[in-house]
Amino acid sequence: SDETLRLDVAKPGAEQAAREAETQDPQFQAASADGSRVFFTDSQRLTENSERGDFYLCQIKANASTGALECTLTDLTPKNEAGESAEVQGQLLGASEDLEYVYFVAHSVLTGAEGNQSGQTAQPGQSNLYMIHGSATRFIATLSGEDSADWNAAENAPVSKVSRVSADGRWLEFMSDRP
C-alpha cells in the first residue's frame, strides 16, 4: 500500500500541547517484518495515562469498512503508581526477531516493588533495565550510567553498541561497568 499513517497522534483524553521546542520528535525503535507492529518513543503525551518520554506500540490494521490503515496505540510505560514519567532512555537495547521480547532502559520505577532474581529493585532516577514480554513489564537490573553507550543514540555507533538479543528474545547479552 502507498498509504502513509502518522503514528504519533494523541488519543482522545491526552493533554496534547503543540510540540514544544525543547521536546524531541518521535523516535523509531523497532518494527515487525510485516510492518503491523511499530515501537517508538515520544516526548509528547499521546495517551491519557502517558507522560513525557514514554514507550509506545502501534498495531497497524486496515479498517474493515474503508480499508484505510489505522493505528491502535498503546503506552507500554504509562505513569507509575507515584504518577511519574517512565523517562525511557534513547534506543532499545534490543528485541527478539518477532518483537515478543523488548529490552529498554528507563529512569523510573515501572514495575512496583518486586525485585529481580537477586532481590534487587528498580531505583528512581537510575538506569533501570526492563523487559517487555507480551503485556508484562519486568525489571531486570539497575545498570551503571557508564553503560549508556548501549542506549544513547548520540553514542550509539554500530561499533560501540555491545548489547545483543537472541533471535527468540529469551537472552540479552550486554557489557556493564556494574556487577
Salt bridges, closest charged atoms under 4 A:
ASP8 OD1 - ARG6 NE 2.63
ASP8 OD2 - ARG19 NH2 3.20
GLU15 OE1 - ARG45 NH1 3.50
GLU20 OE2 - ARG52 NH2 2.70
GLU22 OE2 - ARG52 NH1 4.00
ASP42 OD1 - ARG19 NH1 3.33
GLU51 OE2 - LYS79 NZ 3.47
GLU100 OE2 - ARG37 NH1 2.99
